[in-house]
């Protein structure tokens, strides 16, 4: 781990002994709560004194929210607006979780596979719940293909394809964030003062890209569940 000393290590240690989980999992849980608390405080600050002409934190958050909303509409169309709370929450949580890891003494929750798997499972379940709610029983046609006599074969192919989605989402985000942590650890060991700076700047870019890719794939999967099967 690139952070030998964590600010909240005492909480991780207590949680580890209480739940009998690994040190990495305890760190992921504690810093997931930290990210949730940060987002909650930020939202409270932004909405505590709303103004017609926004400024400060309200102005910043309105830009962020409008940007995510416009991206959803451009990708999914107007019928994508109802899914804004889910997609925006995932995007902000993943982005802040990624960026937190760049702060000395903080552990990025997305560098733990349990965190990324939880986010991926949420997207997977939401996709099919939305599809069933929108199409009813006819949602099964998404798994049967266009030719009836190939339906048994297509069902298993489509099933494997859909089950691979949460695996792909999980491993992509986890691999990139955990890999970045390992690279930083190596550079810190070789040259702790100069070399890691460019890597940390690159880490900011990686954090944004990974949050964007996860959000984009979530939108594509949900959009696919809303389309009519052929």
VENGIHU-V537969 format. One record per backbone hydrogen bond with DSSP energy under -1.0 kcal/mol. CO is the residue of the C=O (numbers start at 1). NH is the residue of the N-H. If there is no record, write none. Layout:
# VENGIHU-V537969
co nh
CO NH
CO NH
This chain:
# VENGIHU-V537969
co nh
6 9
8 12
9 13
10 14
11 15
12 16
13 17
14 18
15 19
16 20
22 26
23 27
24 28
25 29
26 30
27 31
28 32
29 33
30 34
31 35
32 36
33 37
34 38
35 39
36 40
37 41
38 42
39 43
40 44
41 45
42 46
43 47
55 58
56 60
57 61
58 62
59 63
60 64
61 65
62 66
63 67
64 68
65 69
66 70
67 71
68 72
69 73
70 74
71 75
72 76
73 77
77 80
78 81
80 83
81 84
83 87
84 88
85 89
86 90
87 91
88 92
89 93
90 94
91 95
92 96
93 97
94 98
95 99
96 100
99 102
100 103
103 106
105 7
108 111
109 112
112 116
113 117
114 118
115 119
116 120
117 121
118 122
119 123
120 124
121 125
122 126
123 127
124 128
125 129
126 130
127 131
128 132
129 133
130 134
131 135
132 136
135 138
136 139
137 140
138 141
139 142
140 143
147 150
148 151
150 154
151 155
152 156
153 157
154 158
155 159
156 160
157 161
158 162
159 163
160 164
164 168
165 169
166 170
167 171
168 172
169 173
170 174
171 175
172 176
173 177
174 178
175 179
176 180
177 181
178 182
179 183
180 184
181 185
182 186
183 187
184 188
185 189
186 190
187 191
194 197
196 200
197 201
198 202
199 203
200 204
201 205
202 206
203 207
204 208
205 209
206 210
207 211
208 212
209 213
210 214
211 215
212 216
213 217
214 218
215 219
216 220
217 221
218 222
219 223
220 224
221 225
222 226
